[in-house]
Amino acid sequence: MRTSTRSHRRVFIPFALITSATLLLTACGSGPDGSGSTGTAQAAAASGAIPTEDVVSAVPKDAKAAALLPSGVSGPTLAVSVGGTPPGSRAAATS
């Protein structure tokens, strides 16, 4: 069964309009100088400066949040999955 050109056009035109509008609106996301909301981060990256200020140590420990952690957890952990089962799933924990 063959579809007519008219039905293809009926689907393509709204798709093209929505895509064009989306691209137009996302182009308006940066400021007049191109900095956007991450201007400081972009400026630091462009200058090649390495941040040396420790901003995390000044944050106090929240006892209520620490109480929500499971027993035996003393700090944050990072789990990475190269393929197969996602980290933290039951299948990965039993194997």
N, C-alpha and C positions, 0 to 999 in steps of 0.2 A: 504494500500500500504506500502510495507516495503522497507526501504533504504538499500543499500548494505554496507558492511563493508568498501569497497573501498572509497565510498563517505564520510563516517565518517572520515576516515583516511586523506582524501584530505583536510578536514576542520581542523582536530585536529593538524596536523603537523605544518602548518603555525602559528596557535594559540600558540602552545607550543614554537616555535622559537621566536615569538614576545614577549611573556611573559618572557622567559628566558633572552632575550636581555635587556628588560626593567629592570628586577631585577638586572642584572649585571651592567647596567649603573647607576642605582640609588645607588648602593653600593659604587660607586666611588665619591659620593657627599661630603664626609667628608675628612678632612685633615689627615695627617699621624698620628696625635695624637688623632684623633676622634673628634676634636673640631668643624670642619666645619666652616661656616660663623657666627654662633651664639656662638662662644666659650666663650665670656664674659658673655652672659646671662646664659649659662649652668654652668659656674664656679660659678656665683653668686647664682644660684639655688642649686648647690651642696653644697655650703658652708653654706646655710641657712641664708645668710645675707639679711637684709631688706634694700632696697635703701632708703636713707634719703635725697638725693640731689634733689632739685627742678629744673628741667631743662625746665619746661614749662613757668614759669613766666618771664623768660628772653626774650621770643619771643615777639616782638612788634606786636600790632594789625594792621592788614592790612585794611585800610579804603576802598579800592576797593572791597575786598572780603566781608567786613561787609555790604557794600551797596547792595550786591547781595542777602542777606538774606531777607525773607519776613518780613513785619512789625509785630512788637510784639514779635519777637524772640530775646531774650537777651543772650542766651547761648545754648550749645548743649543739645539735648534730646536723650533719649534712648527708643526705642520702642521694645517690646517683644511680640511675639505671641506664645501662648501655643498650639493652634490648631485653625482650621477654617480659617478665613480671615487674610491675612498677614497685619502687621502694615502699616499704611499710605495709604491703599487702600480706594477707595471711599465708599465701603460698610461699612467699619469700621468707617469712618468719619460721615456717616449719622445715624448710630445707636446709 
